[in-house]
Amino acid sequence: MITSFAGKRAKETRKHLQGSAYPPAKIDQYCRLVERIEREILPHEVIVSNRYTQWFEKGDFDVVELRHFLTQFSVFSNFFIVAQLLKTINAPTLEAMHASKEILMNELGVSFHNPVTTQGAAASEEAVESEGTVNGSVFLFASAHFEWLLHITSHLGLDFKDVGKRNHGTKNTLFFCDELARIYGSDDASTALGASFAVENWAAAGFWKELIRGLNQFKERDSPGLPLGYFIWHDMVEDQHAKHTWDELEEEFFTQKEMDEDKFIRGGVEMLDGVLAFWKGLNEDRLNRDKTRRLAS
């Protein structure tokens, strides 16, 4: 459990910053923020105990449940573009705008180009880079994340018209999408940074791996040709992001003129509440379907 390490990162951070060029008062302020993150953000339920993905991981679902899950996920995937565009527009610095544009353009179909591996943009999911830059790369319709997701939904009988729109979303899914736009895409720099930090920690907590394990079991049992590139790629990306999340926070904190600690924490917690609403909605939906089936039998 993350909560058992409360205070550990703050101590490590203080040790790491000792002897740096940062003013002692600024270091104290940052260490207090890290302590609050450990107490108020990292123990959030959606990070430490996501009941839906824990259930999904077992692979004990049928095609009806999988279609429902993918439909809701497609709405989130499509409307994340709105939130990322707002984050780009509201970026506090040019550097932050560039970072947000990297994510936005990659979502839309500009593959990362990694100068180290020199593979560049590619049409196949298996060859698409999971790190690098979109600068100097090329756009391909086939590289858009939503189109990757369509590979799996169409395999299960869901056409383009069946996924990705607001009218396909449940109340909980739409709440999550709207909270992403409101908080993650906020024009308040501290709020948006808190939401972004929280989202990264949620995404890196392992839910992609839980989904992949469940999907692999369904694939082996019921659908041998099921394409899982969308999920596998995102899991690879989050493994890399996890290593940089804290470094990025430290850099943002010490380069910004001023950060509102309370707004940062509130933005992070409220964003995770929105994420949790999405997964709780899915869990409630599947429990209600199970109850209906039991009553019918």
Buried (B, 14 or more C-beta within 10 A) or exposed (E): EBEEEBEEBBEEBBEEBEEEEBEEEEBEBBBEBBBBBBBBBBBBBBBEEBBBBBBBBEBEBEEEBBBBBBBBBBBBBBBBBBBBBBBBEBBBEEEBBBBBBBBBBBBBBBBBBBEEEEBBBBEEBEEBBBBBBBEEBEEBEBBBBBBBBBBBBBBBEBEEEBBBBEEBBBEBBBBBBBBBBBBBBBEBBBBBBBBBBBBBBBBBBBBBBBBBBBBBBBBEEBBEEBBBBBBBBBBBBBBEBBEEBBEBBBEBBBEBEEBBBEBBBBBBBBBBBBBBBBBBBBBEBBEEBEEEEEEEE
